[in-house]
């Protein structure tokens, strides 16, 4: 069932809505909302699919997500370096996944390669009225 939902979300990338487009050949990430649907059995909550694309050597600033957000992320291509809270920095390859709990601090989110692109799909369960899914942390 989950694999089917993931395939549907991935297919939705054909009609993406870009929320923060940058040069994906380095520098910041390109972030696109590819799915946004209220949960019919959980009033006030929605599922939002976010495609994150990194060019070679690309990364995102340290950030947090809304306090209502539970996030499941799966790497679609390449490899992604990630560090959440005080945990170790880890590298996730295509097909591998991780979760972020409400209030977690995402200190590292980056392409593990300086020569190949990488992408991930982050699936948020979040308050439906939440419009700002990423807040950079000043370091």
Beta strands, then each sheet from edge to edge (+ up, - down):
strand 1: 17-20
strand 2: 30-38
strand 3: 45-54
strand 4: 59-60
strand 5: 63-64
strand 6: 70-77
strand 7: 79-84
strand 8: 90-93
strand 9: 97-100
strand 10: 105-111
strand 11: 118-127
strand 12: 135-136
sheet 1: 1+ 2- 3+ 11- 6+ 9-
sheet 2: 4+ 10- 5+ 12-
sheet 3: 4+ 10- 7+ 8-
end
